[in-house]
Amino acid sequence: MKKIQIAWTKKAEKSFNRLDLKNQRRVRNAIKGFLKYILGESSKRPDVKKLKGKLASFYRLRGGSWRIIFSIDAQKDTLILTIIEIERRKDVY
């Protein structure tokens, strides 16, 4: 079983801290659900899409009306999930 590390950019951390508690919980649950799916602990497929164009190296995870932009880096026995940005759907792209 791989270890998973979560890293946050300063921008993502700031965005998360500015959210009210309800939306923080929504974003946190979306990330947890994605991690459970990756680890095989849940069969519920999260709403994740690979981005295109200039953002082609990133993925998007949906948490309500919020979008979590992240990258995945697989190393020897560790999966590093880097949260790049958290924004409302209308503002993120």
Phi and psi restraints in degrees (range 20) as a CNS / XPLOR table:
assign (resid 1 and name C) (resid 2 and name N)
       (resid 2 and name CA) (resid 2 and name C) 1.0 -80.2 20.0 2
assign (resid 2 and name N) (resid 2 and name CA)
       (resid 2 and name C) (resid 3 and name N) 1.0 149.0 20.0 2
assign (resid 2 and name C) (resid 3 and name N)
       (resid 3 and name CA) (resid 3 and name C) 1.0 -84.2 20.0 2
assign (resid 3 and name N) (resid 3 and name CA)
       (resid 3 and name C) (resid 4 and name N) 1.0 150.3 20.0 2
assign (resid 3 and name C) (resid 4 and name N)
       (resid 4 and name CA) (resid 4 and name C) 1.0 -121.9 20.0 2
assign (resid 4 and name N) (resid 4 and name CA)
       (resid 4 and name C) (resid 5 and name N) 1.0 130.2 20.0 2
assign (resid 4 and name C) (resid 5 and name N)
       (resid 5 and name CA) (resid 5 and name C) 1.0 -114.0 20.0 2
assign (resid 5 and name N) (resid 5 and name CA)
       (resid 5 and name C) (resid 6 and name N) 1.0 140.9 20.0 2
assign (resid 5 and name C) (resid 6 and name N)
       (resid 6 and name CA) (resid 6 and name C) 1.0 -114.7 20.0 2
assign (resid 6 and name N) (resid 6 and name CA)
       (resid 6 and name C) (resid 7 and name N) 1.0 124.6 20.0 2
assign (resid 6 and name C) (resid 7 and name N)
       (resid 7 and name CA) (resid 7 and name C) 1.0 -116.2 20.0 2
assign (resid 7 and name N) (resid 7 and name CA)
       (resid 7 and name C) (resid 8 and name N) 1.0 144.4 20.0 2
assign (resid 7 and name C) (resid 8 and name N)
       (resid 8 and name CA) (resid 8 and name C) 1.0 -119.5 20.0 2
assign (resid 8 and name N) (resid 8 and name CA)
       (resid 8 and name C) (resid 9 and name N) 1.0 135.5 20.0 2
assign (resid 8 and name C) (resid 9 and name N)
       (resid 9 and name CA) (resid 9 and name C) 1.0 -75.0 20.0 2
assign (resid 9 and name N) (resid 9 and name CA)
       (resid 9 and name C) (resid 10 and name N) 1.0 161.3 20.0 2
assign (resid 9 and name C) (resid 10 and name N)
       (resid 10 and name CA) (resid 10 and name C) 1.0 -60.3 20.0 2
assign (resid 10 and name N) (resid 10 and name CA)
       (resid 10 and name C) (resid 11 and name N) 1.0 -39.0 20.0 2
assign (resid 10 and name C) (resid 11 and name N)
       (resid 11 and name CA) (resid 11 and name C) 1.0 -62.6 20.0 2
assign (resid 11 and name N) (resid 11 and name CA)
       (resid 11 and name C) (resid 12 and name N) 1.0 -44.4 20.0 2
assign (resid 11 and name C) (resid 12 and name N)
       (resid 12 and name CA) (resid 12 and name C) 1.0 -65.9 20.0 2
assign (resid 12 and name N) (resid 12 and name CA)
       (resid 12 and name C) (resid 13 and name N) 1.0 -41.0 20.0 2
assign (resid 12 and name C) (resid 13 and name N)
       (resid 13 and name CA) (resid 13 and name C) 1.0 -62.9 20.0 2
assign (resid 13 and name N) (resid 13 and name CA)
       (resid 13 and name C) (resid 14 and name N) 1.0 -43.4 20.0 2
assign (resid 13 and name C) (resid 14 and name N)
       (resid 14 and name CA) (resid 14 and name C) 1.0 -62.6 20.0 2
assign (resid 14 and name N) (resid 14 and name CA)
       (resid 14 and name C) (resid 15 and name N) 1.0 -44.8 20.0 2
assign (resid 14 and name C) (resid 15 and name N)
       (resid 15 and name CA) (resid 15 and name C) 1.0 -61.1 20.0 2
assign (resid 15 and name N) (resid 15 and name CA)
       (resid 15 and name C) (resid 16 and name N) 1.0 -43.8 20.0 2
assign (resid 15 and name C) (resid 16 and name N)
       (resid 16 and name CA) (resid 16 and name C) 1.0 -63.2 20.0 2
assign (resid 16 and name N) (resid 16 and name CA)
       (resid 16 and name C) (resid 17 and name N) 1.0 -44.4 20.0 2
assign (resid 16 and name C) (resid 17 and name N)
       (resid 17 and name CA) (resid 17 and name C) 1.0 -66.8 20.0 2
assign (resid 17 and name N) (resid 17 and name CA)
       (resid 17 and name C) (resid 18 and name N) 1.0 -24.1 20.0 2
assign (resid 17 and name C) (resid 18 and name N)
       (resid 18 and name CA) (resid 18 and name C) 1.0 -79.3 20.0 2
assign (resid 18 and name N) (resid 18 and name CA)
       (resid 18 and name C) (resid 19 and name N) 1.0 -17.4 20.0 2
assign (resid 18 and name C) (resid 19 and name N)
       (resid 19 and name CA) (resid 19 and name C) 1.0 -70.6 20.0 2
assign (resid 19 and name N) (resid 19 and name CA)
       (resid 19 and name C) (resid 20 and name N) 1.0 150.8 20.0 2
assign (resid 19 and name C) (resid 20 and name N)
       (resid 20 and name CA) (resid 20 and name C) 1.0 -72.7 20.0 2
assign (resid 20 and name N) (resid 20 and name CA)
       (resid 20 and name C) (resid 21 and name N) 1.0 168.6 20.0 2
assign (resid 20 and name C) (resid 21 and name N)
       (resid 21 and name CA) (resid 21 and name C) 1.0 -59.8 20.0 2
assign (resid 21 and name N) (resid 21 and name CA)
       (resid 21 and name C) (resid 22 and name N) 1.0 -37.8 20.0 2
assign (resid 21 and name C) (resid 22 and name N)
       (resid 22 and name CA) (resid 22 and name C) 1.0 -61.1 20.0 2
assign (resid 22 and name N) (resid 22 and name CA)
       (resid 22 and name C) (resid 23 and name N) 1.0 -46.0 20.0 2
assign (resid 22 and name C) (resid 23 and name N)
       (resid 23 and name CA) (resid 23 and name C) 1.0 -75.0 20.0 2
assign (resid 23 and name N) (resid 23 and name CA)
       (resid 23 and name C) (resid 24 and name N) 1.0 -31.7 20.0 2
assign (resid 23 and name C) (resid 24 and name N)
       (resid 24 and name CA) (resid 24 and name C) 1.0 -61.0 20.0 2
assign (resid 24 and name N) (resid 24 and name CA)
       (resid 24 and name C) (resid 25 and name N) 1.0 -43.3 20.0 2
assign (resid 24 and name C) (resid 25 and name N)
       (resid 25 and name CA) (resid 25 and name C) 1.0 -63.4 20.0 2
assign (resid 25 and name N) (resid 25 and name CA)
       (resid 25 and name C) (resid 26 and name N) 1.0 -40.5 20.0 2
assign (resid 25 and name C) (resid 26 and name N)
       (resid 26 and name CA) (resid 26 and name C) 1.0 -62.1 20.0 2
assign (resid 26 and name N) (resid 26 and name CA)
       (resid 26 and name C) (resid 27 and name N) 1.0 -45.9 20.0 2
assign (resid 26 and name C) (resid 27 and name N)
       (resid 27 and name CA) (resid 27 and name C) 1.0 -66.4 20.0 2
assign (resid 27 and name N) (resid 27 and name CA)
       (resid 27 and name C) (resid 28 and name N) 1.0 -45.5 20.0 2
assign (resid 27 and name C) (resid 28 and name N)
       (resid 28 and name CA) (resid 28 and name C) 1.0 -60.0 20.0 2
assign (resid 28 and name N) (resid 28 and name CA)
       (resid 28 and name C) (resid 29 and name N) 1.0 -43.0 20.0 2
assign (resid 28 and name C) (resid 29 and name N)
       (resid 29 and name CA) (resid 29 and name C) 1.0 -66.5 20.0 2
assign (resid 29 and name N) (resid 29 and name CA)
       (resid 29 and name C) (resid 30 and name N) 1.0 -35.6 20.0 2
assign (resid 29 and name C) (resid 30 and name N)
       (resid 30 and name CA) (resid 30 and name C) 1.0 -64.2 20.0 2
assign (resid 30 and name N) (resid 30 and name CA)
       (resid 30 and name C) (resid 31 and name N) 1.0 -42.9 20.0 2
assign (resid 30 and name C) (resid 31 and name N)
       (resid 31 and name CA) (resid 31 and name C) 1.0 -66.3 20.0 2
assign (resid 31 and name N) (resid 31 and name CA)
       (resid 31 and name C) (resid 32 and name N) 1.0 -44.4 20.0 2
assign (resid 31 and name C) (resid 32 and name N)
       (resid 32 and name CA) (resid 32 and name C) 1.0 -60.7 20.0 2
assign (resid 32 and name N) (resid 32 and name CA)
       (resid 32 and name C) (resid 33 and name N) 1.0 -42.8 20.0 2
assign (resid 32 and name C) (resid 33 and name N)
       (resid 33 and name CA) (resid 33 and name C) 1.0 -62.1 20.0 2
assign (resid 33 and name N) (resid 33 and name CA)
       (resid 33 and name C) (resid 34 and name N) 1.0 -40.0 20.0 2
assign (resid 33 and name C) (resid 34 and name N)
       (resid 34 and name CA) (resid 34 and name C) 1.0 -64.4 20.0 2
assign (resid 34 and name N) (resid 34 and name CA)
       (resid 34 and name C) (resid 35 and name N) 1.0 -43.9 20.0 2
assign (resid 34 and name C) (resid 35 and name N)
       (resid 35 and name CA) (resid 35 and name C) 1.0 -65.4 20.0 2
assign (resid 35 and name N) (resid 35 and name CA)
       (resid 35 and name C) (resid 36 and name N) 1.0 -40.3 20.0 2
assign (resid 35 and name C) (resid 36 and name N)
       (resid 36 and name CA) (resid 36 and name C) 1.0 -62.4 20.0 2
assign (resid 36 and name N) (resid 36 and name CA)
       (resid 36 and name C) (resid 37 and name N) 1.0 -38.4 20.0 2
assign (resid 36 and name C) (resid 37 and name N)
       (resid 37 and name CA) (resid 37 and name C) 1.0 -65.6 20.0 2
assign (resid 37 and name N) (resid 37 and name CA)
       (resid 37 and name C) (resid 38 and name N) 1.0 -44.0 20.0 2
assign (resid 37 and name C) (resid 38 and name N)
       (resid 38 and name CA) (resid 38 and name C) 1.0 -61.2 20.0 2
assign (resid 38 and name N) (resid 38 and name CA)
       (resid 38 and name C) (resid 39 and name N) 1.0 -40.9 20.0 2
assign (resid 38 and name C) (resid 39 and name N)
       (resid 39 and name CA) (resid 39 and name C) 1.0 -79.3 20.0 2
assign (resid 39 and name N) (resid 39 and name CA)
       (resid 39 and name C) (resid 40 and name N) 1.0 -5.4 20.0 2
assign (resid 39 and name C) (resid 40 and name N)
       (resid 40 and name CA) (resid 40 and name C) 1.0 81.2 20.0 2
assign (resid 40 and name N) (resid 40 and name CA)
       (resid 40 and name C) (resid 41 and name N) 1.0 13.5 20.0 2
assign (resid 40 and name C) (resid 41 and name N)
       (resid 41 and name CA) (resid 41 and name C) 1.0 -85.7 20.0 2
assign (resid 41 and name N) (resid 41 and name CA)
       (resid 41 and name C) (resid 42 and name N) 1.0 -11.3 20.0 2
assign (resid 41 and name C) (resid 42 and name N)
       (resid 42 and name CA) (resid 42 and name C) 1.0 -140.6 20.0 2
assign (resid 42 and name N) (resid 42 and name CA)
       (resid 42 and name C) (resid 43 and name N) 1.0 141.7 20.0 2
assign (resid 42 and name C) (resid 43 and name N)
       (resid 43 and name CA) (resid 43 and name C) 1.0 -95.7 20.0 2
assign (resid 43 and name N) (resid 43 and name CA)
       (resid 43 and name C) (resid 44 and name N) 1.0 -5.8 20.0 2
assign (resid 43 and name C) (resid 44 and name N)
       (resid 44 and name CA) (resid 44 and name C) 1.0 -74.7 20.0 2
assign (resid 44 and name N) (resid 44 and name CA)
       (resid 44 and name C) (resid 45 and name N) 1.0 114.4 20.0 2
assign (resid 44 and name C) (resid 45 and name N)
       (resid 45 and name CA) (resid 45 and name C) 1.0 -76.6 20.0 2
assign (resid 45 and name N) (resid 45 and name CA)
       (resid 45 and name C) (resid 46 and name N) 1.0 124.9 20.0 2
assign (resid 45 and name C) (resid 46 and name N)
       (resid 46 and name CA) (resid 46 and name C) 1.0 -75.0 20.0 2
assign (resid 46 and name N) (resid 46 and name CA)
       (resid 46 and name C) (resid 47 and name N) 1.0 160.6 20.0 2
assign (resid 46 and name C) (resid 47 and name N)
       (resid 47 and name CA) (resid 47 and name C) 1.0 -84.1 20.0 2
assign (resid 47 and name N) (resid 47 and name CA)
       (resid 47 and name C) (resid 48 and name N) 1.0 87.5 20.0 2
assign (resid 47 and name C) (resid 48 and name N)
       (resid 48 and name CA) (resid 48 and name C) 1.0 -122.1 20.0 2
assign (resid 48 and name N) (resid 48 and name CA)
       (resid 48 and name C) (resid 49 and name N) 1.0 136.6 20.0 2
assign (resid 48 and name C) (resid 49 and name N)
       (resid 49 and name CA) (resid 49 and name C) 1.0 -135.8 20.0 2
assign (resid 49 and name N) (resid 49 and name CA)
       (resid 49 and name C) (resid 50 and name N) 1.0 144.6 20.0 2
assign (resid 49 and name C) (resid 50 and name N)
       (resid 50 and name CA) (resid 50 and name C) 1.0 -78.4 20.0 2
assign (resid 50 and name N) (resid 50 and name CA)
       (resid 50 and name C) (resid 51 and name N) 1.0 133.8 20.0 2
assign (resid 50 and name C) (resid 51 and name N)
       (resid 51 and name CA) (resid 51 and name C) 1.0 -81.0 20.0 2
assign (resid 51 and name N) (resid 51 and name CA)
       (resid 51 and name C) (resid 52 and name N) 1.0 163.5 20.0 2
assign (resid 51 and name C) (resid 52 and name N)
       (resid 52 and name CA) (resid 52 and name C) 1.0 -120.6 20.0 2
assign (resid 52 and name N) (resid 52 and name CA)
       (resid 52 and name C) (resid 53 and name N) 1.0 171.4 20.0 2
assign (resid 52 and name C) (resid 53 and name N)
       (resid 53 and name CA) (resid 53 and name C) 1.0 71.9 20.0 2
assign (resid 53 and name N) (resid 53 and name CA)
       (resid 53 and name C) (resid 54 and name N) 1.0 -136.7 20.0 2
assign (resid 53 and name C) (resid 54 and name N)
       (resid 54 and name CA) (resid 54 and name C) 1.0 -69.2 20.0 2
assign (resid 54 and name N) (resid 54 and name CA)
       (resid 54 and name C) (resid 55 and name N) 1.0 -14.6 20.0 2
assign (resid 54 and name C) (resid 55 and name N)
       (resid 55 and name CA) (resid 55 and name C) 1.0 -103.3 20.0 2
assign (resid 55 and name N) (resid 55 and name CA)
       (resid 55 and name C) (resid 56 and name N) 1.0 22.0 20.0 2
assign (resid 55 and name C) (resid 56 and name N)
       (resid 56 and name CA) (resid 56 and name C) 1.0 -62.1 20.0 2
assign (resid 56 and name N) (resid 56 and name CA)
       (resid 56 and name C) (resid 57 and name N) 1.0 -19.1 20.0 2
assign (resid 56 and name C) (resid 57 and name N)
       (resid 57 and name CA) (resid 57 and name C) 1.0 -89.1 20.0 2
assign (resid 57 and name N) (resid 57 and name CA)
       (resid 57 and name C) (resid 58 and name N) 1.0 4.1 20.0 2
assign (resid 57 and name C) (resid 58 and name N)
       (resid 58 and name CA) (resid 58 and name C) 1.0 -118.0 20.0 2
assign (resid 58 and name N) (resid 58 and name CA)
       (resid 58 and name C) (resid 59 and name N) 1.0 165.8 20.0 2
assign (resid 58 and name C) (resid 59 and name N)
       (resid 59 and name CA) (resid 59 and name C) 1.0 -122.0 20.0 2
assign (resid 59 and name N) (resid 59 and name CA)
       (resid 59 and name C) (resid 60 and name N) 1.0 161.8 20.0 2
assign (resid 59 and name C) (resid 60 and name N)
       (resid 60 and name CA) (resid 60 and name C) 1.0 -124.3 20.0 2
assign (resid 60 and name N) (resid 60 and name CA)
       (resid 60 and name C) (resid 61 and name N) 1.0 131.2 20.0 2
assign (resid 60 and name C) (resid 61 and name N)
       (resid 61 and name CA) (resid 61 and name C) 1.0 -116.0 20.0 2
assign (resid 61 and name N) (resid 61 and name CA)
       (resid 61 and name C) (resid 62 and name N) 1.0 133.1 20.0 2
assign (resid 61 and name C) (resid 62 and name N)
       (resid 62 and name CA) (resid 62 and name C) 1.0 -94.7 20.0 2
assign (resid 62 and name N) (resid 62 and name CA)
       (resid 62 and name C) (resid 63 and name N) 1.0 130.9 20.0 2
assign (resid 62 and name C) (resid 63 and name N)
       (resid 63 and name CA) (resid 63 and name C) 1.0 -130.8 20.0 2
assign (resid 63 and name N) (resid 63 and name CA)
       (resid 63 and name C) (resid 64 and name N) 1.0 83.4 20.0 2
assign (resid 63 and name C) (resid 64 and name N)
       (resid 64 and name CA) (resid 64 and name C) 1.0 69.7 20.0 2
assign (resid 64 and name N) (resid 64 and name CA)
       (resid 64 and name C) (resid 65 and name N) 1.0 -129.6 20.0 2
assign (resid 64 and name C) (resid 65 and name N)
       (resid 65 and name CA) (resid 65 and name C) 1.0 -89.2 20.0 2
assign (resid 65 and name N) (resid 65 and name CA)
       (resid 65 and name C) (resid 66 and name N) 1.0 5.8 20.0 2
assign (resid 65 and name C) (resid 66 and name N)
       (resid 66 and name CA) (resid 66 and name C) 1.0 -99.6 20.0 2
assign (resid 66 and name N) (resid 66 and name CA)
       (resid 66 and name C) (resid 67 and name N) 1.0 146.0 20.0 2
assign (resid 66 and name C) (resid 67 and name N)
       (resid 67 and name CA) (resid 67 and name C) 1.0 -118.1 20.0 2
assign (resid 67 and name N) (resid 67 and name CA)
       (resid 67 and name C) (resid 68 and name N) 1.0 132.3 20.0 2
assign (resid 67 and name C) (resid 68 and name N)
       (resid 68 and name CA) (resid 68 and name C) 1.0 -110.5 20.0 2
assign (resid 68 and name N) (resid 68 and name CA)
       (resid 68 and name C) (resid 69 and name N) 1.0 112.7 20.0 2
assign (resid 68 and name C) (resid 69 and name N)
       (resid 69 and name CA) (resid 69 and name C) 1.0 -93.6 20.0 2
assign (resid 69 and name N) (resid 69 and name CA)
       (resid 69 and name C) (resid 70 and name N) 1.0 129.9 20.0 2
assign (resid 69 and name C) (resid 70 and name N)
       (resid 70 and name CA) (resid 70 and name C) 1.0 -148.5 20.0 2
assign (resid 70 and name N) (resid 70 and name CA)
       (resid 70 and name C) (resid 71 and name N) 1.0 166.0 20.0 2
assign (resid 70 and name C) (resid 71 and name N)
       (resid 71 and name CA) (resid 71 and name C) 1.0 -125.7 20.0 2
assign (resid 71 and name N) (resid 71 and name CA)
       (resid 71 and name C) (resid 72 and name N) 1.0 157.8 20.0 2
assign (resid 71 and name C) (resid 72 and name N)
       (resid 72 and name CA) (resid 72 and name C) 1.0 -124.4 20.0 2
assign (resid 72 and name N) (resid 72 and name CA)
       (resid 72 and name C) (resid 73 and name N) 1.0 132.0 20.0 2
assign (resid 72 and name C) (resid 73 and name N)
       (resid 73 and name CA) (resid 73 and name C) 1.0 -126.8 20.0 2
assign (resid 73 and name N) (resid 73 and name CA)
       (resid 73 and name C) (resid 74 and name N) 1.0 114.6 20.0 2
assign (resid 73 and name C) (resid 74 and name N)
       (resid 74 and name CA) (resid 74 and name C) 1.0 -94.8 20.0 2
assign (resid 74 and name N) (resid 74 and name CA)
       (resid 74 and name C) (resid 75 and name N) 1.0 119.3 20.0 2
assign (resid 74 and name C) (resid 75 and name N)
       (resid 75 and name CA) (resid 75 and name C) 1.0 -110.1 20.0 2
assign (resid 75 and name N) (resid 75 and name CA)
       (resid 75 and name C) (resid 76 and name N) 1.0 -173.6 20.0 2
assign (resid 75 and name C) (resid 76 and name N)
       (resid 76 and name CA) (resid 76 and name C) 1.0 -41.7 20.0 2
assign (resid 76 and name N) (resid 76 and name CA)
       (resid 76 and name C) (resid 77 and name N) 1.0 -64.9 20.0 2
assign (resid 76 and name C) (resid 77 and name N)
       (resid 77 and name CA) (resid 77 and name C) 1.0 -127.9 20.0 2
assign (resid 77 and name N) (resid 77 and name CA)
       (resid 77 and name C) (resid 78 and name N) 1.0 17.8 20.0 2
assign (resid 77 and name C) (resid 78 and name N)
       (resid 78 and name CA) (resid 78 and name C) 1.0 -132.3 20.0 2
assign (resid 78 and name N) (resid 78 and name CA)
       (resid 78 and name C) (resid 79 and name N) 1.0 138.4 20.0 2
assign (resid 78 and name C) (resid 79 and name N)
       (resid 79 and name CA) (resid 79 and name C) 1.0 -108.2 20.0 2
assign (resid 79 and name N) (resid 79 and name CA)
       (resid 79 and name C) (resid 80 and name N) 1.0 121.5 20.0 2
assign (resid 79 and name C) (resid 80 and name N)
       (resid 80 and name CA) (resid 80 and name C) 1.0 -106.4 20.0 2
assign (resid 80 and name N) (resid 80 and name CA)
       (resid 80 and name C) (resid 81 and name N) 1.0 117.7 20.0 2
assign (resid 80 and name C) (resid 81 and name N)
       (resid 81 and name CA) (resid 81 and name C) 1.0 -102.9 20.0 2
assign (resid 81 and name N) (resid 81 and name CA)
       (resid 81 and name C) (resid 82 and name N) 1.0 115.0 20.0 2
assign (resid 81 and name C) (resid 82 and name N)
       (resid 82 and name CA) (resid 82 and name C) 1.0 -106.2 20.0 2
assign (resid 82 and name N) (resid 82 and name CA)
       (resid 82 and name C) (resid 83 and name N) 1.0 116.5 20.0 2
assign (resid 82 and name C) (resid 83 and name N)
       (resid 83 and name CA) (resid 83 and name C) 1.0 -81.2 20.0 2
assign (resid 83 and name N) (resid 83 and name CA)
       (resid 83 and name C) (resid 84 and name N) 1.0 117.6 20.0 2
assign (resid 83 and name C) (resid 84 and name N)
       (resid 84 and name CA) (resid 84 and name C) 1.0 -91.2 20.0 2
assign (resid 84 and name N) (resid 84 and name CA)
       (resid 84 and name C) (resid 85 and name N) 1.0 -45.6 20.0 2
assign (resid 84 and name C) (resid 85 and name N)
       (resid 85 and name CA) (resid 85 and name C) 1.0 -156.4 20.0 2
assign (resid 85 and name N) (resid 85 and name CA)
       (resid 85 and name C) (resid 86 and name N) 1.0 148.0 20.0 2
assign (resid 85 and name C) (resid 86 and name N)
       (resid 86 and name CA) (resid 86 and name C) 1.0 -130.4 20.0 2
assign (resid 86 and name N) (resid 86 and name CA)
       (resid 86 and name C) (resid 87 and name N) 1.0 117.4 20.0 2
assign (resid 86 and name C) (resid 87 and name N)
       (resid 87 and name CA) (resid 87 and name C) 1.0 -144.7 20.0 2
assign (resid 87 and name N) (resid 87 and name CA)
       (resid 87 and name C) (resid 88 and name N) 1.0 163.6 20.0 2
assign (resid 87 and name C) (resid 88 and name N)
       (resid 88 and name CA) (resid 88 and name C) 1.0 -66.7 20.0 2
assign (resid 88 and name N) (resid 88 and name CA)
       (resid 88 and name C) (resid 89 and name N) 1.0 153.7 20.0 2
assign (resid 88 and name C) (resid 89 and name N)
       (resid 89 and name CA) (resid 89 and name C) 1.0 -54.5 20.0 2
assign (resid 89 and name N) (resid 89 and name CA)
       (resid 89 and name C) (resid 90 and name N) 1.0 -43.2 20.0 2
assign (resid 89 and name C) (resid 90 and name N)
       (resid 90 and name CA) (resid 90 and name C) 1.0 -70.2 20.0 2
assign (resid 90 and name N) (resid 90 and name CA)
       (resid 90 and name C) (resid 91 and name N) 1.0 -18.8 20.0 2
assign (resid 90 and name C) (resid 91 and name N)
       (resid 91 and name CA) (resid 91 and name C) 1.0 -107.2 20.0 2
assign (resid 91 and name N) (resid 91 and name CA)
       (resid 91 and name C) (resid 92 and name N) 1.0 -13.6 20.0 2
assign (resid 91 and name C) (resid 92 and name N)
       (resid 92 and name CA) (resid 92 and name C) 1.0 -78.4 20.0 2
assign (resid 92 and name N) (resid 92 and name CA)
       (resid 92 and name C) (resid 93 and name N) 1.0 -35.2 20.0 2
